[in-house]
Amino acid sequence: MLEILKILLLAFFSVAVLLPVVRYMLRTISPARGVAHLTADELKYIQKQDLKLTLVYFFFACALAVFFAGTLALLSSIIHTSKEQLYLLTPNFKAMFAPALLLGLVVALLPLRLIQGTILGHDTELYKAYIHRTEGEKSTQKYRFVFVLLFVLTGVVTWFSLQWHVVIDESGVNISNLLGTQRTYTHQQIQSIHYLGAEGEYLVTFNDQTNINTAYLKPIQLEMMAFLAEQSGHRVIR
């Protein structure tokens, strides 16, 4: 529960930083050709409506980021599970937060689009007219193109994030990185095993200086670390 709250808080601040950047980028890609003059009251009203949509998007993005982080962590375990493995380590909730946040930022646009009419009520058409006046008549098409582009990019990032896993068995350790490249080490090639001071967090270093930081992997069992220490001949350094 505490881990979920930490990730939710991180998602809150991440979206708070990224949202203005993304909106500025989209408005730059689809610049206004001619901005109609607005009175002070009209401008205040439009900004209020825009703030409503921004807050709703903010909520959806944060909630979906947390949901996708857990979903991707679970999906990674399901994909790589095999009966032949002695121990399988896959990215945990924390490791999957980055791709999950990107996925949440993109997918959050869908529910926002669905309830936009409900939020704006009778002012929906007025808001749309304002967007067309300030960002061009084809702004909707441009936003759709950007959405599809971001969705494809997010899919690629998510796919690569699911490739990372570590298999430990009696013959050695097999590491598959984000690009799907595999490296196999014997237990004797383990140089050191450091305890990082928190439960389940260890740093396993091999002779070529490749590292496995178990703080971003699951599940971490004491039996597994004892097995690695016994097979490699190195004690866990605290």
Order of alpha helices (4+ residues) and beta strands (2+ residues): alpha-alpha-beta-alpha-alpha-alpha-alpha-beta-beta-beta-beta-beta-beta-beta-alpha-beta
